[in-house]
Amino acid sequence: MTAKMTPTTITKSILYIHGFNSSPLSTKSQLTKQYLIDHQIDVEFYCPQLLSNPQDAIDQLEAILHSKPDNHWCLMGSSLGGYFSTYLSEKYHLKAALINPAIKPFELLVDYLGEQKNPYTKEVYKVTEQHMIDLKKLLKEKITKKHYMVMVQTGDEVLDYQQAVEKYQNCQLIVQQGGDHSFINYEAMLPAIMKFLDLQ
């Protein structure tokens, strides 16, 4: 007698990666989480408070992915979180939605060397030269274009949006005039993000 096979349901999960000196309490993270609740989208949402050391942060994120290897994972990343998302997307072949992503944070964050204080957590820590070295090791020059939806606003006062346009030009790229680094009217983009990530 042959046992009857029961179809298994694959759990869908989002790993949302916040930016430099940010937290799970950031506006975009909270808006994303609320959107999933309001629209009853059946997906697990993870947004950890990242460790301040870049290599520790990557280890932390990879531990989350490895903790549920059978889940259907997708990534969302803002600013530095977009940089981390690209590394993880290429390593694990995952779809990723990036919001005003950092392209070369090892150049940008040189201006932040020394003591920092996270405005959300109040953690005081130091940004070091070793952090820049560790960040550069995570750079992915070649990317899989079908993996990415990238949204930038030309008014970004922190990052040069044109760097993202150049890197992700063959991906699903949305360039909005004006705005800022926080990505004004981000919530209006959530339906398109969920569609791209196959979560609607």
C-alpha positions as CSV (number, residue, x, y, z in Angstrom):
1,M,0.0,0.0,0.0
2,T,1.5,3.3,-1.1
3,A,1.4,6.2,1.4
4,K,-0.5,9.2,0.3
5,M,1.8,12.2,-0.1
6,T,0.6,15.4,1.5
7,P,1.6,18.5,-0.5
8,T,3.9,20.8,1.6
9,T,3.4,24.5,1.7
10,I,6.6,26.6,1.3
11,T,6.8,29.4,3.7
12,K,7.6,32.8,2.1
13,S,9.9,35.1,4.0
14,I,11.2,38.6,3.6
15,L,14.5,39.6,5.1
16,Y,14.4,43.4,5.3
17,I,17.9,45.0,5.8
18,H,18.0,48.5,7.2
19,G,20.7,51.1,6.4
20,F,23.6,52.7,8.3
21,N,22.7,54.0,11.8
22,S,19.2,52.8,11.3
23,S,17.0,50.1,12.9
24,P,13.9,47.9,12.5
25,L,12.0,51.0,13.8
26,S,12.8,52.9,10.7
27,T,9.9,54.3,8.7
28,K,10.3,52.1,5.6
29,S,10.6,48.9,7.7
30,Q,7.5,49.8,9.7
31,L,5.5,50.7,6.6
32,T,6.5,47.4,5.0
33,K,5.5,45.4,8.0
34,Q,2.2,47.2,8.3
35,Y,1.4,46.8,4.6
36,L,1.8,43.0,4.9
37,I,-0.6,43.0,7.8
38,D,-3.2,45.3,6.2
39,H,-3.2,43.3,3.0
40,Q,-3.1,39.9,4.7
41,I,0.0,38.8,2.8
42,D,1.1,35.4,4.1
43,V,4.8,36.0,4.6
44,E,7.2,36.0,7.5
45,F,8.9,39.3,8.0
46,Y,12.4,39.6,9.5
47,C,14.2,42.9,10.1
48,P,17.0,42.4,12.7
49,Q,18.9,45.2,14.4
50,L,22.1,44.9,12.5
51,L,25.4,44.6,14.3
52,S,27.6,47.7,13.7
53,N,30.6,45.7,12.3
54,P,29.9,44.9,8.6
55,Q,31.3,41.3,8.7
56,D,29.3,40.6,11.9
57,A,26.2,42.0,10.2
58,I,26.6,39.7,7.2
59,D,27.2,36.7,9.5
60,Q,24.0,37.7,11.4
61,L,22.0,37.9,8.2
62,E,23.3,34.7,6.8
63,A,22.5,32.9,10.1
64,I,18.8,34.0,9.6
65,L,18.7,32.6,6.1
66,H,20.4,29.4,7.2
67,S,18.0,29.0,10.2
68,K,15.1,28.3,7.8
69,P,16.8,26.8,4.7
70,D,13.5,25.5,3.2
71,N,11.8,28.9,3.2
72,H,11.3,30.9,0.0
73,W,13.4,33.9,0.9
74,C,13.4,37.3,-0.7
75,L,15.3,40.5,0.2
76,M,14.6,44.1,0.7
77,G,17.3,46.6,1.5
78,S,17.6,50.3,1.9
79,S,20.9,52.3,1.5
80,L,23.7,50.2,3.1
81,G,21.1,47.5,3.4
82,G,20.8,47.5,-0.4
83,Y,24.5,46.8,-0.6
84,F,24.2,43.9,1.8
85,S,21.2,42.7,-0.1
86,T,23.1,42.6,-3.4
87,Y,25.8,40.5,-1.8
88,L,23.3,38.0,-0.4
89,S,21.2,38.0,-3.6
90,E,24.2,36.9,-5.6
91,K,25.4,34.4,-3.1
92,Y,22.0,32.7,-2.5
93,H,20.3,33.5,-5.8
94,L,17.5,35.5,-4.2
95,K,15.2,38.3,-5.5
96,A,15.9,41.7,-4.0
97,A,14.1,45.0,-3.9
98,L,16.5,47.9,-3.3
99,I,15.6,51.4,-2.1
100,N,18.2,54.1,-2.7
101,P,21.0,51.5,-2.4
102,A,24.6,52.3,-1.5
103,I,26.9,51.2,-4.3
104,K,30.4,51.8,-2.8
105,P,29.8,52.3,1.0
106,F,33.5,51.7,1.6
107,E,34.1,55.1,0.0
108,L,31.1,56.9,1.4
109,L,31.6,55.9,5.0
110,V,35.2,57.0,5.2
111,D,33.7,60.4,6.2
112,Y,32.1,58.6,9.2
113,L,35.3,57.1,10.7
114,G,35.4,57.4,14.5
115,E,32.7,57.4,17.1
116,Q,29.1,57.0,16.0
117,K,25.8,56.9,17.9
118,N,22.8,55.1,16.5
119,P,19.9,57.5,16.9
120,Y,17.4,54.7,17.3
121,T,19.3,52.3,19.7
122,K,21.6,54.9,21.3
123,E,24.4,52.4,20.8
124,V,27.8,54.2,20.7
125,Y,30.4,52.4,18.6
126,K,33.4,53.2,16.3
127,V,33.6,53.0,12.5
128,T,37.1,51.8,11.6
129,E,39.3,51.4,8.6
130,Q,38.8,47.7,9.0
131,H,35.1,48.2,8.4
132,M,35.9,49.8,5.0
133,I,38.1,46.8,4.1
134,D,35.4,44.4,5.2
135,L,32.8,46.3,3.2
136,K,34.9,46.3,0.0
137,K,35.2,42.5,0.3
138,L,31.4,42.3,-0.1
139,L,31.3,44.2,-3.4
140,K,29.6,42.3,-6.2
141,E,30.8,43.7,-9.6
142,K,28.7,41.3,-11.7
143,I,25.0,41.0,-10.9
144,T,22.1,38.8,-12.0
145,K,19.9,41.5,-13.6
146,K,16.6,39.5,-13.2
147,H,17.1,39.4,-9.4
148,Y,16.7,43.1,-8.8
149,M,14.0,45.8,-8.6
150,V,15.8,49.1,-7.8
151,M,14.2,52.3,-6.8
152,V,16.1,55.6,-6.6
153,Q,15.1,59.3,-6.2
154,T,17.2,61.9,-7.9
155,G,17.0,64.2,-4.8
156,D,18.9,61.7,-2.6
157,E,21.1,64.0,-0.5
158,V,23.3,61.1,0.8
159,L,24.1,59.0,-2.2
160,D,24.8,59.7,-5.8
161,Y,21.7,58.0,-7.4
162,Q,23.5,57.8,-10.8
163,Q,25.8,55.2,-9.4
164,A,22.8,52.9,-8.8
165,V,21.4,53.7,-12.2
166,E,24.7,52.7,-13.8
167,K,25.1,49.5,-11.8
168,Y,21.5,48.3,-12.1
169,Q,20.6,49.7,-15.5
170,N,19.6,46.4,-17.0
171,C,17.4,45.5,-14.0
172,Q,13.9,46.6,-13.2
173,L,14.9,50.2,-12.4
174,I,12.6,53.0,-11.2
175,V,14.0,56.5,-11.2
176,Q,11.8,59.2,-9.6
177,Q,12.6,62.9,-9.9
178,G,13.1,64.8,-6.7
179,G,12.6,63.0,-3.3
180,D,15.4,62.3,-0.9
181,H,17.4,59.5,0.7
182,S,14.4,58.4,2.8
183,F,12.5,57.8,-0.5
184,I,9.4,60.1,-0.4
185,N,6.1,58.3,-0.8
186,Y,7.8,54.9,-0.3
187,E,4.5,53.3,0.7
188,A,3.1,53.9,-2.8
189,M,5.8,51.6,-4.2
190,L,4.9,48.6,-1.9
191,P,2.3,47.0,-4.3
192,A,4.9,47.0,-7.1
193,I,7.6,45.6,-4.7
194,M,5.3,42.8,-3.6
195,K,4.5,41.9,-7.2
196,F,8.1,41.8,-8.1
197,L,8.9,39.6,-5.1
198,D,6.0,37.2,-6.1
199,L,4.2,37.9,-2.8
200,Q,0.9,39.4,-4.0
